[in-house]
Amino acid sequence: MITGAQIRQARALLGWGASRLADRSKLPTSTIQRAESMDGEPPVTQAHAKAIRKTLEAAGVEFTNGHEPGVKLRRLAAEGGIPPDQLNAENDG
């Protein structure tokens, strides 16, 4: 499960606005805003939550769960990937 608070935190780590996440996840900005409107489980479809999570993970976000759900950035460079601060339209896969 992904929470609205995690989505907000992930965007902040990446320095993305809601519209950038919407563009990359191919969802309307209103869906992103609705997903972030609650701290807990977002009021969006499972397909929308999955698209949001997949997009954020592709950008280097790792979701943590357990007693204190949160987010952190993976070290993509060590894994042969692109660091989040270097992602752009030209290397967006």
ChimeraX attribute file (.defattr): number of C-alpha atoms within 10 A of each C-alpha:
attribute: neighborCount
match mode: 1-to-1
recipient: residues
	/A:1	12
	/A:2	22
	/A:3	23
	/A:4	21
	/A:5	19
	/A:6	23
	/A:7	28
	/A:8	21
	/A:9	17
	/A:10	24
	/A:11	18
	/A:12	12
	/A:13	16
	/A:14	18
	/A:15	12
	/A:16	13
	/A:17	13
	/A:18	19
	/A:19	15
	/A:20	14
	/A:21	20
	/A:22	20
	/A:23	12
	/A:24	15
	/A:25	20
	/A:26	13
	/A:27	15
	/A:28	14
	/A:29	17
	/A:30	12
	/A:31	19
	/A:32	25
	/A:33	17
	/A:34	13
	/A:35	25
	/A:36	22
	/A:37	17
	/A:38	14
	/A:39	14
	/A:40	14
	/A:41	16
	/A:42	23
	/A:43	16
	/A:44	14
	/A:45	11
	/A:46	12
	/A:47	9
	/A:48	19
	/A:49	23
	/A:50	15
	/A:51	17
	/A:52	23
	/A:53	22
	/A:54	14
	/A:55	18
	/A:56	22
	/A:57	15
	/A:58	16
	/A:59	25
	/A:60	24
	/A:61	24
	/A:62	18
	/A:63	20
	/A:64	13
	/A:65	13
	/A:66	6
	/A:67	6
	/A:68	7
	/A:69	13
	/A:70	17
	/A:71	20
	/A:72	15
	/A:73	17
	/A:74	17
	/A:75	15
	/A:76	15
	/A:77	11
	/A:78	9
	/A:79	9
	/A:80	8
	/A:81	13
	/A:82	18
	/A:83	16
	/A:84	20
	/A:85	11
	/A:86	9
	/A:87	14
	/A:88	10
	/A:89	7
	/A:90	6
	/A:91	8
	/A:92	11
	/A:93	8
